[in-house]
Amino acid sequence: MISQDTKLSSQDLMELEDKYGAHNYHPLPVVLARGEGVFVYDVEGKKYYDFLSSYSAVNQGHCHPRIINALTEQAKKLTLTSRAFYNDQLGVYEKYLTEFFGFEKVLPMNTGAEGVETAIKICRKWGYEKKGIPNGEAKIIVCGQNFHGRTVTIISFSSDPDAKGNFGPYTPGFQAIPYNDLDALEEILKKEAATIAGFMVEPIQGEAGVFVPDEDFIPKAAALCKEHNVLFIADEIQTGIARTGAMLRVCGDCNCQSKCERQEATYTRPDILILGKAISGGVYPVAAVLADDHIMEVIHPGQHGSTFGGNPLACAVAKEALEVIVDEKLMANARHLGNVFRERMQAMVDKSDLVNLVRGKGLLNAIVINDTETSKTAWNICVALKENGLLAKPTHGNIIRFAPPLVMTEEQLHECCDIIEKTISTF
C-alpha cells in the first residue's frame, strides 16, 4: 500500500503504470499532475505547452473555471439517477443542445465510441424500418484509414492492422471506399443503394494524420446520399466544437461568431451528427448523437440506453462548455491562429529537408516528417519537444499532430512555433 504522504517521482509513477496497467498505450515519458489553460505541469513542476489537447477534448483549455464550477455545483446536488427516472437537468440540456445544433432529437451517451455505436444502431434500424432494406442486409459505407473508436464493431471496419489484428470475428455490414473519393462513393451508391443505409465519415481524418479532403467532398457526398436515400453520418467527435475554426467542420469555412449562425452556402447538414470530446471541455465524459424525428423515432424503450448517459453532471458540464466556446469566440481564434501556425510551419517546410509538408484546418494541424512510417524520427522529435517544453505525439509513424487548446494567444502560439522550429533544426 502506498501511503498518501509518499512523494512519488515521475519515474516511480511511470513504473507503476507499466507494472499494474495494461500496455494498451505508449505514452510520451512525462507524468502530468496539473493543468491550467494551455499549460500542463509534470510531477516535478515543469511547465509544458499542451499541443495535443487530449486529442481535441480540451478545446476550452485545461480546468476552465466556468466548466469546473458547473461540475462542482451540480456535483453537490445530484450526480446520477440512471434513466429509470427523469432528472431536472436532462430535458433542459436536450432542448439547449438540439436548438444549438439545429436538430429535433438527441440521444445522450458518454464516449465517442459509444456515440458511433449508437449512430450505427440508429442507421441500421432506420434502414430496415423506414427504407425497407431486407432484414440483416443493411450496409454502412465508411472510408479507408478511418478512426471512429476501438469497440469490436468499430474496428471491424478499420484499416489499421494494430487496431484490428487478432480481435475477430468481426462485425459484418460495412464497406470501405477511399477517403475523398466522390467517384467511388457514387459508384457504390448507384450499384447497391437498395441495401445501403448510411455513409459515415470524418470531415477531416484526424488520427490518420489530419487529412483534409477537397472542399467539395463533404457537400457533394451528402448530396449523393440524399439522392440515393442514404443517411449521411458526420463523425465530428474530434473536428467539432470549434476545433477547425467553425462550430462543426461540416460548416466548411463559415465565419459564424455565435451559436452556429451558419452560412447556407457552406453548411452541410448531416442526417446524423456524432459529438464527443470537447462537448464537455475535457472535464467529464460526454457524447451525443443528434438527428431529426423521422430518424430518431425508430428507437423505442429498451432498445438502446446507458446508465450514465444523460446524467445530471454531464448535462450541466456540457451546457457550460458550449457556452464558453461561444462567449470566448474560440471559433474565430482557432481560424486566425490556425492560419498563423500554418504560415510559420510552411516557412519551416520551405527551408527544411526533414519536414515535407504542413496541413490542417483551424487548430487541427499536422506536419509530415521526411522518413518512413516505421522510423522513430517523429517520436524522437516529440521527445525532444517535450524536453523543450511542448507536448505533442506522432501518429502513423512519421506524422506529428499539433492541436493546442483554442484559448491560446497569438503570442503563445509564436513562442510554440519557435520551440518547434528550434527543436526540428537540431535533427
C-alpha positions as CSV (number, residue, x, y, z in Angstrom):
1,M,0.0,0.0,0.0
2,I,1.4,3.4,-1.0
3,S,0.9,6.0,1.8
4,Q,-0.9,9.2,1.0
5,D,2.2,11.1,2.2
6,T,4.6,9.3,-0.1
7,K,6.1,11.6,-2.7
8,L,6.4,9.7,-5.9
9,S,8.6,10.9,-8.8
10,S,7.7,10.8,-12.5
11,Q,9.9,7.7,-12.8
12,D,8.1,6.0,-9.9
13,L,4.7,6.7,-11.4
14,M,5.7,5.5,-14.9
15,E,6.9,2.3,-13.4
16,L,3.6,1.8,-11.5
17,E,1.6,2.2,-14.7
18,D,4.0,-0.2,-16.5
19,K,3.7,-2.8,-13.8
20,Y,0.0,-2.7,-13.0
21,G,-1.7,-1.3,-16.1
22,A,-2.5,-3.0,-19.4
23,H,0.0,-1.9,-22.0
24,N,-2.6,-0.6,-24.5
25,Y,-0.9,2.8,-24.8
26,H,2.7,4.0,-25.5
27,P,2.8,7.4,-23.7
28,L,5.4,10.0,-24.1
29,P,7.7,9.8,-21.0
30,V,6.1,12.7,-19.0
31,V,3.8,12.4,-15.9
32,L,1.3,15.2,-15.7
33,A,-0.1,16.4,-12.4
34,R,-1.8,19.7,-13.1
35,G,-3.3,21.7,-16.0
36,E,-4.4,25.3,-16.5
37,G,-5.4,26.9,-19.8
38,V,-2.8,25.9,-22.5
39,F,-0.3,24.6,-19.9
40,V,0.2,21.3,-18.1
41,Y,2.7,20.6,-15.3
42,D,4.5,17.4,-14.5
43,V,5.0,15.9,-11.1
44,E,8.3,17.8,-10.6
45,G,6.6,21.1,-11.5
46,K,8.0,21.6,-15.1
47,K,5.6,23.5,-17.3
48,Y,4.7,22.5,-20.9
49,Y,2.6,23.8,-23.7
50,D,-0.1,21.2,-24.4
51,F,-0.2,20.7,-28.2
52,L,-2.5,17.7,-28.2
53,S,-5.4,18.9,-26.0
54,S,-6.3,15.3,-25.1
55,Y,-7.0,14.6,-28.7
56,S,-9.1,17.8,-29.0
57,A,-11.1,17.2,-25.9
58,V,-9.7,20.2,-24.1
59,N,-10.6,22.9,-26.6
60,Q,-11.6,25.2,-23.9
61,G,-8.3,24.8,-22.0
62,H,-7.4,22.7,-19.0
63,C,-9.7,23.1,-16.0
64,H,-11.6,26.1,-17.3
65,P,-13.0,27.8,-14.2
66,R,-16.5,28.1,-15.6
67,I,-16.8,24.5,-16.5
68,I,-15.2,23.3,-13.3
69,N,-17.7,25.5,-11.4
70,A,-20.6,23.9,-13.3
71,L,-19.3,20.5,-12.4
72,T,-18.8,21.2,-8.7
73,E,-22.1,23.0,-8.2
74,Q,-24.0,20.2,-9.9
75,A,-22.0,17.5,-8.0
76,K,-23.1,19.0,-4.7
77,K,-26.8,18.4,-5.7
78,L,-27.2,15.3,-7.9
79,T,-24.8,13.3,-10.0
80,L,-26.7,10.2,-11.2
81,T,-30.2,8.9,-11.4
82,S,-29.9,6.5,-14.3
83,R,-32.6,6.8,-17.0
84,A,-35.1,4.9,-14.8
85,F,-36.2,8.3,-13.6
86,Y,-36.4,11.8,-15.0
87,N,-33.9,14.4,-13.7
88,D,-34.1,18.2,-13.6
89,Q,-31.1,18.7,-15.9
90,L,-31.6,16.4,-18.9
91,G,-34.6,18.0,-20.6
92,V,-33.1,21.4,-20.3
93,Y,-29.8,20.2,-21.8
94,E,-31.6,18.3,-24.6
95,K,-33.5,21.4,-25.6
96,Y,-30.4,23.5,-25.4
97,L,-28.3,21.0,-27.5
98,T,-30.9,20.4,-30.2
99,E,-31.5,24.1,-30.7
100,F,-27.8,24.9,-30.6
101,F,-27.0,22.4,-33.5
102,G,-30.4,22.6,-35.3
103,F,-31.8,19.1,-34.8
104,E,-35.0,17.8,-33.4
105,K,-33.7,15.0,-31.1
106,V,-30.6,14.0,-29.2
107,L,-29.6,10.7,-27.7
108,P,-27.0,11.3,-25.0
109,M,-24.1,8.9,-24.4
110,N,-20.8,9.1,-22.6
111,T,-17.9,8.5,-25.0
112,G,-17.2,9.0,-28.7
113,A,-17.1,5.3,-29.4
114,E,-20.5,4.9,-27.8
115,G,-21.7,7.7,-29.9
116,V,-20.5,5.9,-33.1
117,E,-22.1,2.6,-32.0
118,T,-25.3,4.5,-31.3
119,A,-25.3,6.1,-34.7
120,I,-24.7,2.7,-36.3
121,K,-27.7,1.2,-34.5
122,I,-30.0,4.1,-35.4
123,C,-28.9,4.0,-39.0
124,R,-29.4,0.2,-39.4
125,K,-32.8,0.3,-37.7
126,W,-33.9,3.2,-39.9
127,G,-32.7,1.3,-42.9
128,Y,-34.9,-1.7,-42.0
129,E,-38.0,0.2,-40.7
130,K,-38.0,3.3,-42.9
131,K,-36.1,2.5,-46.1
132,G,-37.3,-1.1,-46.3
133,I,-33.9,-2.9,-46.5
134,P,-34.4,-6.7,-46.1
135,N,-33.6,-7.7,-42.5
136,G,-29.9,-8.4,-42.0
137,E,-28.7,-6.9,-45.3
138,A,-28.1,-3.3,-44.3
139,K,-24.7,-1.9,-45.2
140,I,-22.9,1.2,-44.0
141,I,-20.3,2.8,-46.2
142,V,-17.1,4.1,-44.4
143,C,-13.8,5.4,-45.6
144,G,-10.4,3.8,-45.6
145,Q,-7.9,5.0,-42.9
146,N,-10.8,6.0,-40.7
147,F,-10.8,6.2,-37.0
148,H,-14.1,6.0,-35.2
149,G,-13.2,4.2,-32.0
150,R,-12.0,0.8,-30.7
151,T,-15.0,-1.3,-30.0
152,V,-15.3,-4.7,-31.8
153,T,-17.9,-3.4,-34.2
154,I,-15.9,-0.2,-35.0
155,I,-12.6,-2.0,-35.5
156,S,-14.4,-4.3,-37.9
157,F,-14.3,-1.6,-40.5
158,S,-10.8,-0.2,-39.6
159,S,-7.9,-0.5,-41.9
160,D,-5.3,-0.2,-39.1
161,P,-3.7,-3.6,-38.6
162,D,-2.8,-2.7,-35.0
163,A,-6.4,-1.7,-34.1
164,K,-7.9,-4.7,-35.9
165,G,-5.4,-7.6,-35.7
166,N,-6.5,-10.7,-33.8
167,F,-9.8,-9.3,-32.4
168,G,-12.1,-11.2,-34.8
169,P,-14.5,-12.5,-35.7
170,Y,-15.5,-9.1,-37.0
171,T,-18.9,-7.5,-37.4
172,P,-20.2,-7.6,-41.0
173,G,-22.2,-4.9,-42.7
174,F,-19.6,-2.3,-43.6
175,Q,-17.9,-1.5,-46.9
176,A,-14.9,0.9,-47.2
177,I,-14.2,3.3,-50.1
178,P,-11.1,5.6,-50.4
179,Y,-11.4,8.8,-48.5
180,N,-12.1,12.0,-50.5
181,D,-13.2,9.9,-53.5
182,L,-16.6,11.0,-54.8
183,D,-16.4,8.8,-57.8
184,A,-16.0,5.7,-55.6
185,L,-19.0,6.8,-53.4
186,E,-21.2,7.5,-56.4
187,E,-20.3,4.1,-58.0
188,I,-21.2,2.1,-54.9
189,L,-24.4,4.1,-54.3
190,K,-25.5,3.5,-57.9
191,K,-24.9,-0.2,-57.7
192,E,-26.0,-1.0,-54.1
193,A,-28.2,1.8,-52.9
194,A,-31.1,-0.5,-52.1
195,T,-29.2,-2.1,-49.3
196,I,-27.1,0.9,-48.1
197,A,-28.4,2.5,-45.0
198,G,-25.7,5.1,-44.4
199,F,-22.4,6.7,-45.2
200,M,-20.3,7.6,-42.1
201,V,-17.3,9.9,-42.5
202,E,-14.9,12.2,-40.6
203,P,-15.0,15.7,-42.2
204,I,-11.2,15.6,-41.5
205,Q,-9.4,12.4,-40.8
206,G,-7.6,13.3,-37.5
207,E,-6.0,10.0,-36.4
208,A,-4.9,9.2,-39.9
209,G,-2.7,12.3,-39.9
210,V,-5.1,15.3,-40.3
211,F,-6.1,14.5,-43.9
212,V,-8.2,17.4,-45.2
213,P,-10.5,16.4,-48.1
214,D,-11.3,18.6,-51.1
215,E,-13.6,21.5,-50.2
216,D,-16.4,19.9,-52.2
217,F,-16.1,16.4,-50.9
218,I,-18.4,16.7,-47.9
219,P,-21.2,18.7,-49.5
220,K,-21.2,16.6,-52.7
221,A,-21.0,13.3,-50.6
222,A,-24.1,14.5,-48.6
223,A,-25.9,15.3,-51.9
224,L,-25.2,11.9,-53.3
225,C,-26.5,10.3,-50.1
226,K,-29.7,12.3,-50.3
227,E,-30.2,11.4,-53.9
228,H,-30.0,7.7,-53.1
229,N,-32.0,7.8,-49.8
230,V,-28.9,7.0,-47.7
231,L,-28.2,8.7,-44.3
232,F,-25.2,11.0,-44.2
233,I,-23.5,10.5,-40.8
234,A,-20.9,13.0,-39.7
235,D,-18.4,11.9,-37.0
236,E,-17.4,15.3,-35.5
237,I,-16.0,13.9,-32.3
238,Q,-12.6,15.3,-33.0
239,T,-13.3,18.0,-35.6
240,G,-16.4,19.5,-33.9
241,I,-16.8,22.2,-31.2
242,A,-14.7,24.9,-32.8
243,R,-11.5,22.9,-33.4
244,T,-11.3,23.6,-37.1
245,G,-12.5,27.2,-36.9
246,A,-16.2,26.5,-37.1
247,M,-18.5,25.0,-34.6
248,L,-18.7,22.0,-36.9
249,R,-16.4,21.1,-39.7
250,V,-19.4,20.4,-41.9
251,C,-20.0,24.1,-41.7
252,G,-17.0,24.4,-44.1
253,D,-15.1,27.7,-43.7
254,C,-18.0,29.7,-42.3
255,N,-17.3,32.8,-40.3
256,C,-20.1,32.5,-37.7
257,Q,-19.4,34.2,-34.4
258,S,-22.2,32.9,-32.2
259,K,-24.3,29.8,-31.9
260,C,-23.8,28.4,-35.4
261,E,-25.2,31.2,-37.4
262,R,-24.5,29.1,-40.5
263,Q,-24.0,30.3,-44.0
264,E,-26.3,28.2,-46.0
265,A,-23.8,28.2,-48.9
266,T,-21.2,26.3,-46.9
267,Y,-23.1,24.3,-44.3
268,T,-23.7,20.6,-45.0
269,R,-26.4,19.3,-42.6
270,P,-25.8,15.7,-41.7
271,D,-28.7,13.3,-41.2
272,I,-26.9,12.0,-38.0
273,L,-24.3,14.1,-36.1
274,I,-22.0,12.5,-33.6
275,L,-20.3,14.6,-30.9
276,G,-17.9,13.9,-28.1
277,K,-14.6,15.1,-26.6
278,A,-14.8,18.9,-26.3
279,I,-18.5,18.9,-25.8
280,S,-17.6,18.7,-22.1
281,G,-14.3,20.7,-22.3
282,G,-12.4,17.5,-21.2
283,V,-13.9,17.7,-17.8
284,Y,-16.3,14.8,-17.9
285,P,-17.1,12.0,-20.5
286,V,-20.0,13.3,-22.6
287,A,-21.1,12.3,-26.1
288,A,-24.3,12.9,-28.1
289,V,-26.0,11.7,-31.3
290,L,-28.3,14.1,-33.0
291,A,-30.9,13.5,-35.7
292,D,-34.4,14.6,-36.6
293,D,-37.6,12.9,-35.5
294,H,-38.1,10.8,-38.7
295,I,-34.8,9.1,-37.9
296,M,-34.6,9.1,-34.2
297,E,-38.2,7.8,-33.7
298,V,-37.0,4.3,-34.7
299,I,-35.5,3.9,-31.2
300,H,-38.0,2.8,-28.5
301,P,-37.7,2.0,-24.8
302,G,-35.5,-1.0,-24.1
303,Q,-33.7,-0.8,-27.5
304,H,-30.8,1.4,-26.5
305,G,-29.5,3.0,-23.4
306,S,-26.8,3.8,-20.9
307,T,-26.8,4.1,-17.1
308,F,-24.6,7.2,-17.2
309,G,-25.9,8.7,-20.5
310,G,-27.7,11.9,-19.9
311,N,-26.7,12.1,-16.2
312,P,-27.2,15.5,-14.5
313,L,-23.5,16.1,-14.1
314,A,-22.8,15.6,-17.8
315,C,-25.7,17.8,-18.7
316,A,-24.5,20.7,-16.6
317,V,-20.9,20.4,-17.7
318,A,-21.7,20.1,-21.5
319,K,-24.0,23.1,-21.5
320,E,-21.4,25.3,-19.8
321,A,-18.6,24.0,-22.1
322,L,-20.5,25.0,-25.2
323,E,-21.3,28.4,-23.7
324,V,-17.6,29.0,-23.2
325,I,-16.9,28.3,-26.8
326,V,-19.4,31.0,-27.9
327,D,-18.7,33.6,-25.2
328,E,-14.9,33.5,-25.7
329,K,-15.1,33.5,-29.5
330,L,-13.0,30.4,-29.8
331,M,-14.1,29.6,-33.3
332,A,-12.6,32.9,-34.6
333,N,-9.5,32.3,-32.5
334,A,-9.0,28.9,-34.0
335,R,-9.4,30.2,-37.5
336,H,-6.9,33.0,-37.0
337,L,-4.3,31.1,-35.1
338,G,-4.5,28.2,-37.5
339,N,-3.6,30.5,-40.4
340,V,-0.7,31.9,-38.4
341,F,0.5,28.4,-37.4
342,R,0.4,27.0,-41.0
343,E,2.3,30.1,-42.3
344,R,5.0,29.6,-39.7
345,M,5.3,25.9,-40.4
346,Q,5.2,26.4,-44.2
347,A,8.2,28.7,-43.8
348,M,10.0,25.9,-42.0
349,V,9.0,23.3,-44.6
350,D,10.4,25.6,-47.4
351,K,13.8,25.6,-45.9
352,S,13.9,22.1,-44.3
353,D,14.7,18.7,-45.8
354,L,13.3,17.0,-42.7
355,V,9.7,18.2,-42.9
356,N,7.7,17.5,-46.1
357,L,4.5,19.5,-45.6
358,V,2.0,21.0,-43.2
359,R,-1.7,20.6,-43.5
360,G,-4.9,21.2,-41.4
361,K,-7.8,23.5,-40.6
362,G,-8.1,25.8,-37.7
363,L,-6.0,24.5,-34.8
364,L,-6.1,20.9,-36.0
365,N,-2.8,20.6,-38.0
366,A,0.0,18.2,-38.7
367,I,3.5,18.1,-40.2
368,V,4.8,15.2,-42.2
369,I,8.3,14.1,-41.4
370,N,10.5,13.0,-44.3
371,D,11.0,9.5,-43.1
372,T,9.3,6.1,-43.2
373,E,6.2,5.3,-41.1
374,T,8.3,2.7,-39.3
375,S,11.1,5.1,-38.4
376,K,11.5,6.6,-34.9
377,T,12.3,10.1,-36.2
378,A,8.9,11.7,-35.4
379,W,8.8,10.0,-31.9
380,N,12.3,11.3,-31.2
381,I,11.3,14.8,-32.3
382,C,8.3,14.6,-29.9
383,V,10.6,13.5,-27.0
384,A,12.9,16.5,-27.8
385,L,9.9,18.8,-28.0
386,K,9.0,17.6,-24.5
387,E,12.4,18.5,-23.2
388,N,11.9,21.9,-24.7
389,G,8.6,22.5,-23.0
390,L,6.0,21.4,-25.7
391,L,3.9,18.2,-25.7
392,A,2.8,16.5,-29.0
393,K,2.5,13.0,-30.2
394,P,3.2,11.2,-33.6
395,T,0.5,9.4,-35.5
396,H,1.1,6.8,-38.1
397,G,4.8,6.9,-37.5
398,N,6.0,9.9,-39.4
399,I,3.3,12.5,-38.8
400,I,3.1,14.8,-35.8
401,R,-0.3,16.2,-34.9
402,F,-0.5,19.7,-33.4
403,A,-3.7,20.7,-31.7
404,P,-3.4,23.2,-28.8
405,P,-6.3,24.4,-26.7
406,L,-8.3,27.1,-28.5
407,V,-7.7,29.6,-25.7
408,M,-4.1,30.0,-26.8
409,T,-3.0,33.6,-27.6
410,E,-1.1,34.6,-30.7
411,E,2.0,35.5,-28.6
412,Q,1.9,32.0,-27.0
413,L,1.5,30.4,-30.5
414,H,4.6,32.2,-31.8
415,E,6.6,31.0,-28.8
416,C,5.4,27.5,-29.5
417,C,6.4,27.8,-33.2
418,D,9.8,28.9,-32.1
419,I,10.1,25.8,-30.0
420,I,9.1,23.6,-32.8
421,E,11.4,25.2,-35.3
422,K,14.4,25.2,-32.9
423,T,13.8,21.5,-32.0
424,I,13.5,20.3,-35.6
425,S,16.6,22.2,-36.6
426,T,18.6,20.0,-34.3
427,F,17.7,16.9,-36.2
